[in-house]
Amino acid sequence: MFDVCVCYADLLNRFDPRAFRWALTMKLAVEEINQSTQLLPNYTLGYKIFDSCAYPLTGQRAAVAVLNGISEEESPTCSDASLLLAVIGESGSAQSIVVSRILQILSHLFDEKVKAIAQLLVRFNWTWVGVVRGDHEYGRFALQGLLRELKGTKVCVAYQEMIPLLYNRQKALEIMQVMKSSLAKVVVVFSAEGEMTPFLRDYMIQNITGIQWVASEAWVTASVFTGSEYYPFLGGTIGFGIRRGHISRLSDYLMTVSPENYPNNPLVKELWEALYGCSPHAPSASQLPLCTGQEILLVQHSAYMNTSSPRVAYNVYKAVYAVAHSLHNLLLCKPGMGPFENNSCAQSNNVLPWQFNIAGEEVNFDLKGDSVPYYDIINWQKGTSGNIEFVNVGLFDGTKAAGEELVIYEDKLTWAGHQREVPVSVCSASCPPGSRKAVRRGEPICCFDCIPCDSGKISNETNSVECIFCPEDFWSNEDRTICIPKKVEFLAYDSLGIALTVISVVGACLTIGVFLVFFHHRNTAVVRVNNSELSFFILFALTFCFLCSLVFIGEPTRWSCMLRHTAFSITFSLCISCILAKTLVVLAAFTATRPGDNIMKWLGPKHQRVIIFSCTMVQVIICAAWLIDASPYPSRNTKYERSKIILECSVGSSLAFWCVLGYIGLQACLCFVLAFLARKLPGNFNEAKFITFSILIFCAVWLAFIPAYISSPGIYADAVESFAILASSFGLLFCLFAPKCYIILLKLESHSNLANVAKSLQNPV
């Protein structure tokens, strides 16, 4: 005969019929195994039951008694018992932890429980939660495990409160005040139903609602909270319950327990006192009335008789069978096929407890000696009679791959406040796309402010930690959620471009009109005295000056960039060269009227053309060198305004650009000096004055252009340059030709006076 004592520590502060049912379940399993011919034949299991009274120190004493051994006189339950091999754990987790420490039994199932709760919090995006625990090892272990599992997730613990072991109403009210004032609307509770009962009683008195409870396995299926008065406060509670199963003989077995069948069992006597409020056979210390002990079990005795879907009882039943199967595999092991060193088997007279950490597949234990965790997800919903019903809405299956263990049927869920939508429990509202999270100094990472992304950066996800830069040719939209192509700008044919185009065309048409007037009246004294050939050259150059401003309008290309600066510089140089030649002729003509002067022979028509060609050719050479060495080219400017791409013409060589402008300025200055010297010519011939005014306007326009061009942003730089071209062209046109056109068209009688002046010239042209 081989006896095994199974220690089941049932911790009862007051007599608990439900816990007594669990103990009887263990007894039923032992009897079934002993009656089996297939499992442990020729061996008998025995058991001892220790009561810790729901107090860790009492459980500790029971564990020490197991280690030290109890004499037969003190506990004659087992006869000739061998070494104690297994412990069927406590009905309370706090006491189980104490016992496991003493017996040095390590289990990882506790970690799986908090892992399941952590996954639940992450699943529903509850990032700001409170934790309430009991003042015992279970509460401390659970909190530590939960904090460990939440590391690396987005979930933060807003507060950690503890219900005193000896209930203190003042402390409980302080905890409730924290719960009311906190933004955390989800509260995880690691506590037993005995501690929760007075706490929830005061909680209901305070009329606190809107809390989403997440219950640990210790109280998630406690029937004491199923009354209709609890639903407004606990409805929607969700938690993990031990997997339920079916024990076919349990109900009938419990019915056989009565004082009549077990007259010497004190626990049965206490059961009857708890269920019926009477003492069978003999008066009790509480002076309860006597009863026969043959009373019939009623529906209201569900704490003892509820066997429809056992959870804890099924775990006890399964644990006893796991021990039996393990012993069976060890004791009936064949030599050379064992699980130990050199394929050896265990010795039947020397079976050590640690060897039970390796179990057969029948009991579905892992290599750590733990059963694979499997929990039902329980949701507290309103029943037809207004009471609370425990509805299975999912499961946690430890056999699945990481991240796939949790399965929830969300369409079946009811939440706190009887709502169907998942409650929100966050310290800070989620940052929408277009912003980033900025953690508040000194606060958990779940508390943050939402900072809009800067221009040129976006965030396209909720709760982005940082904003990302858009690619070079893209920019953020107004909401900072997507990158859109940058707006490309250049001096286009919009309102500004059209205005400049119209002005340019009008200027060119006016110049052509003046040319036609002069050509039509080319034989008149007015035209002849103003040197018709030079006048036609100037008008020709001015026409191109007006038209070259059109090159600055439109999308820059390589050819347009080269043309706009070179065409402008050469045409203006041609125009100023003609004016310079005309100024020299005017000045020389009046100087030549004095006796002995022969200067006009050096300023005949051929010499004038040489002056014009030579002065213009210098500019052509500068432009040619510019184009060969570093020609202007189209560029994309993103530095001035980062949200736009400004298409502009880079000058290529700044030195060449300022050289062509400087050369034009040099010509203009020379014209101005010569015209200024001729300012005292006869009053009826004021050509020198007109040249002086025209060159003065020209210089003023281009002196104003330089700072305006440098400081103008983007497309406005091209507009400024185009405007300077048009303004200086109009200045030359009006100052030089408007008075003559006025005389030709409106003052024909003045022609005779001008003819006399022409005759006075030694060498009229």
Helices and strands as residue ranges (DSSP letters): E 3-10, H 17-35, E 44-51, H 56-68, E 86-88, H 93-103, H 109-123, E 128-134, H 137-150, E 156-163, H 169-181, E 186-190, H 193-205, E 212-215, G 223-225, G 228-230, H 231-234, E 238-242, H 250-255, H 266-276, E 279-280, E 290-291, G 299-301, H 302-305, H 312-331, G 341-343, G 353-357, G 361-363, E 374-382, E 388-397, E 406-408, G 410-412, G 416-418, E 435-439, E 448-452, E 457-458, E 468-469, E 474-476, E 483-485, E 487-489, H 495-520, H 525-529, H 532-548, G 549-552, H 558-591, G 599-602, H 605-630, E 633-637, E 644-650, H 654-677, H 687-711, H 715-746, G 748-750, H 751-760
